[in-house]
Structures are given as structure tokens and as C-alpha cells.
């Protein structure tokens, strides 16, 4: 990119993130130009409505009446897509921008996880940049770290806390129940009005797919991903974990085992001493294991206008400095197809909680079902509840195949002495 050229930017989507980015670019324009030695201008913006009350008055001449014009106007060089969603307007805009040789910066993890391979190939063919640092872990610069900082390493595993909403909830359930913490998170702006994708694991799934692709130089793998959210965790599980010397965290994990990729998203018990156990509140953390680096850890604010703006500006500056970069660090021809497998044969210790009728023979029946499924008991705590005819049994199992653990839980469910659906949480040794 020529140093004497002014780069014109269009921001499409003016929610909290878009408006914060606009304000930052306007206020810090001189500093950004000085640091990158390239002039730029926020030439246009677009949003659903011009008439919404905003923190700042944006000149009418900057407004695009139709968002798709950002992909067509000749005086736009770079488009920042902040519409969101894998399909619809966001998909149409980004594909059109790349086809028309415009650089794209996006925070849209759903779009990148679903169409990233196609978009990357298109960007490569059209010789423009597609940047998506803000799509994973907000202000934590894990994308650029994998693409550039760790380029000399062969990664074997990448995992972490990738959703601030679920981490905030799990971090505060020792004080109040799930519903109360969720309401507090909404009031504080840590959770969306509809936080479904944060709670059911879909948000983390998109992020771990992107990280897998970057860490292992592969195409995005969409099959065989085990996805579990935090919806079924309650304050009793949090307290039990504490007694057993663990904390419950919601993780995205991806690793290569015997040349095959395993990706999963699930709540799990982690030893209190583990570094990742102490990542609390809305913080995110990403750990990369590989050679020659060993274990590399990045942590920081994972969401919100500030951290996301930081990541977006980093990507904008990357485009301003010039040089066309491959979106996934290597060219389409050098990205690999990796076979993915599910968790069936992976070995886990596990936490099993059973609320049962308190009568003779129940424990014996439980251990028989476990033994039949090749699962042995490492630790057992039985809590009969005073004045009531039921008890809570907490079991920590020795390592067993995931398929056996799942089969055992399904068999236990069918027994009349089980009062509620059994709780089953894997234990991760990280």
C-alpha cells in the first residue's frame, strides 16, 4: 500500500462496539497516523437507523443509506463489519467487499467460523486483507500471536476460557444461584438480553474452530465437536467442587492426538492450583502448548466495547501499514485437511452427582452399573439430608473412556431411585 495514499474507512454497524470504535478513531486519529505513517479517514458509517440517539453527532455526509454501498463505492478502501451473525447482511457485505477488492476487518466469529475458508480464499485471490482479531477473546491478541508471534512453533494443543459471560456466572455462583448471577451480569452489561449462545457453548464453539485452524494450519473443522454449556451447573456443584479441591470452568479445547483433531466445549473441574482456575469474572485466557515454546498463556478482558475496540484498531493498523497477509497465516494451498474425531475414546476422570432416594441397596446398585461400564470409584461422598428421605451422592471416578461414562449416566437415569437427572462433569488435567 502506498505511504502517501489516504485510506478511507467505512464502519458498518453502530452498536456499542461500532460507536466506540468510531469515537476512538476520531479522537486518536493523529496518534494512529503517526504510529503507522499512513493517513486515514472514517469516510462513511452505516446502521439500521440514522435517528437513534447516540453519544456523538455524526455528520450527515458520512451516512450510507444502504449498508451494501460500502462494498461498492470507489472511495472506500477498508470496511469494518460490525453487524454480527453468520448469514444475512454480514455475509452479503463481507463477500461483496472482498469481491470488490476492499480490505475487511470484522469482529464476527460466527461468520468466520462458518465461512472463513471461503472468505480467506477470496481475500487471497483479490489480494486484500481479511482481519478478525476481535472475533476471539476480545482484547487478548491471540489471533495475531498465532499468526505471527508463534509462527516458529508446532502447536499440539490450544484451549482456554473464551466466554466472559459464562466465566462471570461460574465465578460468582458461590455467592448466589445461577438465575440471580445471570440477572446481575445483564445489569452490568456482561451478558446480552438473550445470552443463549454464551450459555449453551455455541459462542465458544465458533472461537475454538477459529483457533484450531490457526494453531494447526488447517481448514476450519466443523464436525465431531462436543458442545456443552453451563445451563445445568448449580451452586451445589460449585460447592462440591470446592470441597473436592477443584473449580468449575467452561472451556474450549482443541488438540491433536495421534494425528487427529479433537475439539470440545464443556464445563469441567480443574484443580484449584491450576493457573486457569484463577481466571475469574469476565476475563478470558488462552493457552497454547507446542514446541519449542512449551506452554504459552495470554489473558485479559474478553468482551465489551473497550477490549473489542483495541482488537479492531490493531487490525485496522495492520491494514494501514500495508502488505497483504494470508487471513489464516498460510496460503489456501498450504492449509491442511485434518481428520477430526469425537470424545468417545478419550479418557477422563469425572465428577458424578446423584440425588437419590435414601434407602438400602441404592449405593450397591450404582456401583454395579458403574462396574458394568468399566468405571471405578476414586472418591465418594454421601450426604443424607436431615428429615428427608433422599440423599446426594458425589462420586469422583478414575479415568474411563468418555463413551463408557456417557453410557453409565444414561443407564443411571433410568432407575427409579434417581430423583433428578444425574450431573456429569469431566475433570481436565491442565
Protein Blocks (a to p, Z undefined) as FASTA:
>chain_A
ZZkbccddddehjafklmmmmmmmmmmmmmmmmmnopacddfbccdfblklccfbdcdfk
lpcfblklmmmmmkbfbdcdfkbpjehjllmmmmmmmmnopacddfbfklmmmmmmmmmm
mmmmnopacdfklmggplacfklmmmmmmmmpccfbdcddfbfklmmmmmmmmmbcfklm
mmmmmmnopacfblmlmmnommmmmmmmmmmmmmnopacdfehiacddfklpcfklmmmm
mmnopacddddddddeehiacdddddddddfklmklmmghjbdcddddddfklpaddddd
fbdjklmmmmmmmmmmmmmngpjddfklpafklpccdddddfklpccdddddddddddeh
klmmmmmmmmmnopacfbdcddddehiacdcdddddddddfklmmmmmmmmmmpmklmbd
cdddddddZZ
